[in-house]
Amino acid sequence: MSYSSRGIGSRARCSDVNSERNLTFQDLVQLVELIKSSAGFSEFHLRMGDVELDLRRHAQGDHPPGGMNGANGAHGLNGAAAPAPAESARQPAPAPVSALAGALPQPGETLGKTPDDDSPAGWPPDARVVKSPMVGTFYRASEPDAAPFVEAGAMVEADTTVCIIEVMKLMNSIAAGAAGVVTHILVEDGAPVEFGQPIIVIAPRAGQA
């Protein structure tokens, strides 16, 4: 398996010795969501055996190559013109990735104040929420039989690991982001999480703003 990714002024390439592993539909969904949530990628190419995946992010104002814009120029995979969908079946065009990026937390934003009107009952009014920076699977411990990184009531520092998010067999450590006391763990161990989903609530220590 090999992949390459291109960001602004950089290009990286890497290979995985586990070339016999087959991509599942869930793997592809996670890859697409991961690239959508990463502002640093402009294009991504993955090759695993006979499977190749190409993802490109168009800058705002860019248009697809000629012949692909508009209903009359749409083409199917075989090059023939695809029929225009019925009016009743048409859906609004999705918002550009650049527009969505402004409405969602950025990949590095795992910490933020919870608005009062969105705070569930029982949360401290000044609670800070650790959010998942990616789509993946939430784990409270490094191994199935290991002790959880934190429990409710635990004191944490900004660099304390509070959980891990697994994506495509890669384990990503998530830090608290600020010192405080863990008040709520919102996700069950082994449960899937979405990008920007609240996972842990931390109350500032006494005297902290």
PEFEN-V552016 format. One record per residue. N is the residue number from 0. RES is the residue in one small letter. OMEGA is omega in whole degrees, -180 to 180 (NA if undefined). Layout:
BEGIN
((N	RES	OMEGA) (N	RES	OMEGA))
END
This chain:
BEGIN
((0	m	176) (1	s	175) (2	y	173) (3	s	179) (4	s	-179) (5	r	175) (6	g	180) (7	i	177) (8	g	-180) (9	s	177) (10	r	-179) (11	a	179) (12	r	-177) (13	c	178) (14	s	-177) (15	d	-177) (16	v	-179) (17	n	-173) (18	s	-178) (19	e	-179) (20	r	-180) (21	n	176) (22	l	174) (23	t	178) (24	f	179) (25	q	177) (26	d	-179) (27	l	178) (28	v	-180) (29	q	179) (30	l	-179) (31	v	-179) (32	e	-179) (33	l	180) (34	i	179) (35	k	-176) (36	s	-179) (37	s	-178) (38	a	-175) (39	g	-178) (40	f	173) (41	s	175) (42	e	-176) (43	f	179) (44	h	179) (45	l	175) (46	r	177) (47	m	-177) (48	g	179) (49	d	-177) (50	v	175) (51	e	-180) (52	l	179) (53	d	177) (54	l	178) (55	r	177) (56	r	179) (57	h	176) (58	a	-179) (59	q	-179) (60	g	177) (61	d	178) (62	h	176) (63	p	179) (64	p	-178) (65	g	180) (66	g	-178) (67	m	-176) (68	n	180) (69	g	-176) (70	a	-178) (71	n	-178) (72	g	-178) (73	a	-180) (74	h	174) (75	g	-178) (76	l	-178) (77	n	177) (78	g	180) (79	a	180) (80	a	179) (81	a	-180) (82	p	179) (83	a	-180) (84	p	177) (85	a	-177) (86	e	-176) (87	s	-177) (88	a	-177) (89	r	179) (90	q	176) (91	p	179) (92	a	179) (93	p	179) (94	a	177) (95	p	179) (96	v	-179) (97	s	179) (98	a	179) (99	l	-177) (100	a	-179) (101	g	-177) (102	a	-178) (103	l	175) (104	p	178) (105	q	-175) (106	p	-179) (107	g	-176) (108	e	177) (109	t	-174) (110	l	177) (111	g	179) (112	k	178) (113	t	178) (114	p	-177) (115	d	-176) (116	d	178) (117	d	-177) (118	s	176) (119	p	179) (120	a	179) (121	g	176) (122	w	174) (123	p	-177) (124	p	180) (125	d	-177) (126	a	173) (127	r	-172) (128	v	172) (129	v	-178) (130	k	179) (131	s	180) (132	p	-176) (133	m	172) (134	v	-179) (135	g	-180) (136	t	-176) (137	f	175) (138	y	-179) (139	r	-177) (140	a	-179) (141	s	179) (142	e	-178) (143	p	-177) (144	d	-178) (145	a	177) (146	a	178) (147	p	177) (148	f	179) (149	v	172) (150	e	174) (151	a	-178) (152	g	-179) (153	a	174) (154	m	-179) (155	v	172) (156	e	-178) (157	a	-177) (158	d	179) (159	t	175) (160	t	-178) (161	v	179) (162	c	171) (163	i	175) (164	i	-179) (165	e	177) (166	v	178) (167	m	179) (168	k	175) (169	l	-178) (170	m	-178) (171	n	-180) (172	s	179) (173	i	-179) (174	a	-179) (175	a	179) (176	g	178) (177	a	178) (178	a	179) (179	g	-179) (180	v	178) (181	v	180) (182	t	-178) (183	h	169) (184	i	-165) (185	l	-174) (186	v	177) (187	e	178) (188	d	180) (189	g	-179) (190	a	176) (191	p	177) (192	v	178) (193	e	176) (194	f	179) (195	g	-179) (196	q	176) (197	p	-179) (198	i	-178) (199	i	178) (200	v	-179) (201	i	176) (202	a	177) (203	p	176) (204	r	180) (205	a	-180) (206	g	178) (207	q	177) (208	a	NA))
END
